[in-house]
Amino acid sequence: MGASVVILDLDAARGAAVAQEIGGIFVQTDVTDESAVADAFESASKTLGNAPRVVVNCAGVGLAARVVGREGKLSFDVFEKTIQINLFGTYNVMSHAARVMSDLQPMDNGERGVIINTSSVAWQDGQIGQAAYSASKGAIAAMTLPVARELARAGIRVMGIAPGLFNTPMMEGLPEEVTAKIAAEVPFPQRLGEPKEYGLLVAQIVENPYLNGTNIRIDGAVRLAPK
Ligand SMILES: NC(=O)c1ccc[n+]([C@@H]2O[C@H](COP(=O)([O-])OP(=O)(O)OC[C@H]3O[C@@H](n4cnc5c(N)ncnc54)[C@H](O)[C@@H]3O)[C@@H](O)[C@H]2O)c1
């Protein structure tokens, strides 16, 4: 399997670097901005020669805050920002993807494309401080079935991936002893997941036409403790 890749991300430096590494194209985009996402799809389709058949939603933030913190501090700001980026951003990209994919010619098996959204195991086992994150990821997981049902007529599949603890820049910010403690809680393999293992699941979802309307955990059997 091979693919031409267009990366949309807010982070211009990292996005461009990854695009260069894989021979792809980078379009700086804020996923929460509707017209920016529309423009990004238009320029991506122009560069590729057609609309994408595979869209993987990954943009997200892992902000943490207690509902009621020290000295009664509330965290509405964290909740709002997390929902804005993780949920509205995913919905925004998914909507534009569905629209442009619907105009594609179907492939031999009737399929026009597949949309893969990224939730998190915190969708089901959110920890203390993850009310906002879990709410955003739970909503992403909950959209999988209704949107798959809606887009079935267009031959577009919708899937959700719920990763456990992965070795990405989101986790790199943590002190080493914290990462080691997290890894020790994963039954097997007892380590963080690697981005390429997430990629293997994406590839399987793309290749397997019977995967539709469900969320898959990829987590080494981890179940997060309350904290
Ligand atoms: N790493 C993990 O352990 C883990 C576990 C479960 C779920 N996830 C999810 O996987 C996805 C990818 O995370 P990651 O671990 O690669 O972290 P990451 O921080 O490396 O990647 C997230 C990316 O989202 C981008 N982004 C943030 N806000 C944006 C916006 N408004 N518009 C466009 N781009 C924006 C960031 O610039 C960054 O490149 C996220 O949705 C995250 O919640 C990660």
The ligand as a Tripos MOL2 file, in Angstrom:
@<TRIPOS>MOLECULE
LIG
   44    48     1     0     0
SMALL
NO_CHARGES

@<TRIPOS>ATOM
      1 N1          0.1120    9.7950   22.8730 N.am      1 LIG1
      2 C1         -0.8290    9.1420   23.5360 C.2       1 LIG1
      3 O1         -0.5410    8.4250   24.4900 O.2       1 LIG1
      4 C2         -2.2760    9.2380   23.1020 C.ar      1 LIG1
      5 C3         -3.1990    8.3860   23.7140 C.ar      1 LIG1
      6 C4         -4.5270    8.4260   23.3310 C.ar      1 LIG1
      7 C5         -4.9420    9.3030   22.3440 C.ar      1 LIG1
      8 N2         -4.0350   10.1330   21.7730 N.ar      1 LIG1
      9 C6         -4.5420   11.0490   20.7490 C.3       1 LIG1
     10 O2         -3.8020   10.8870   19.5610 O.3       1 LIG1
     11 C7         -3.8160   12.1100   18.8190 C.3       1 LIG1
     12 C8         -2.4050   12.4600   18.4210 C.3       1 LIG1
     13 O3         -1.6910   12.7890   19.5930 O.3       1 LIG1
     14 P1         -0.1260   12.6070   19.7620 P.3       1 LIG1
     15 O4          0.0890   11.7030   20.9030 O.co2     1 LIG1
     16 O5          0.5010   12.2930   18.4440 O.co2     1 LIG1
     17 O6          0.2520   14.0650   20.2930 O.3       1 LIG1
     18 P2          0.9760   15.2630   19.5510 P.3       1 LIG1
     19 O7          0.9210   16.3960   20.5090 O.co2     1 LIG1
     20 O8          2.2910   14.8230   19.0400 O.co2     1 LIG1
     21 O9          0.0370   15.5220   18.2970 O.3       1 LIG1
     22 C9         -1.0880   16.3420   18.3340 C.3       1 LIG1
     23 C10        -0.9730   17.3150   17.1770 C.3       1 LIG1
     24 O10        -2.1590   18.1040   17.1310 O.3       1 LIG1
     25 C11        -1.7730   19.3830   16.6960 C.3       1 LIG1
     26 N3         -2.8010   20.3610   17.0420 N.ar      1 LIG1
     27 C12        -3.1910   20.7980   18.2630 C.ar      1 LIG1
     28 N4         -4.1660   21.7060   18.1580 N.ar      1 LIG1
     29 C13        -4.4140   21.8670   16.8210 C.ar      1 LIG1
     30 C14        -5.3010   22.6760   16.0650 C.ar      1 LIG1
     31 N5         -6.1590   23.5170   16.6600 N.pl3     1 LIG1
     32 N6         -5.2630   22.5810   14.7130 N.ar      1 LIG1
     33 C15        -4.4040   21.7400   14.1020 C.ar      1 LIG1
     34 N7         -3.5410   20.9470   14.7540 N.ar      1 LIG1
     35 C16        -3.5350   21.0190   16.1050 C.ar      1 LIG1
     36 C17        -0.4520   19.6500   17.4050 C.3       1 LIG1
     37 O11         0.2750   20.6900   16.7860 O.3       1 LIG1
     38 C18         0.2190   18.2900   17.3030 C.3       1 LIG1
     39 O12         1.0460   18.1800   16.1700 O.3       1 LIG1
     40 C19        -4.4850   13.1520   19.7390 C.3       1 LIG1
     41 O13        -5.8240   13.3190   19.3380 O.3       1 LIG1
     42 C20        -4.4010   12.5090   21.1160 C.3       1 LIG1
     43 O14        -5.4300   12.9590   21.9720 O.3       1 LIG1
     44 C21        -2.7080   10.1160   22.1110 C.ar      1 LIG1
@<TRIPOS>BOND
     1     1     2 1
     2     2     3 2
     3     2     4 1
     4     4     5 ar
     5     4    44 ar
     6     5     6 ar
     7     6     7 ar
     8     7     8 ar
     9     8     9 1
    10     8    44 ar
    11     9    10 1
    12     9    42 1
    13    10    11 1
    14    11    12 1
    15    11    40 1
    16    12    13 1
    17    13    14 1
    18    14    15 2
    19    14    16 1
    20    14    17 1
    21    17    18 1
    22    18    19 2
    23    18    20 1
    24    18    21 1
    25    21    22 1
    26    22    23 1
    27    23    24 1
    28    23    38 1
    29    24    25 1
    30    25    26 1
    31    25    36 1
    32    26    27 ar
    33    26    35 ar
    34    27    28 ar
    35    28    29 ar
    36    29    30 ar
    37    29    35 ar
    38    30    31 1
    39    30    32 ar
    40    32    33 ar
    41    33    34 ar
    42    34    35 ar
    43    36    37 1
    44    36    38 1
    45    38    39 1
    46    40    41 1
    47    40    42 1
    48    42    43 1
@<TRIPOS>SUBSTRUCTURE
     1 LIG1         1 GROUP 0 **** ****
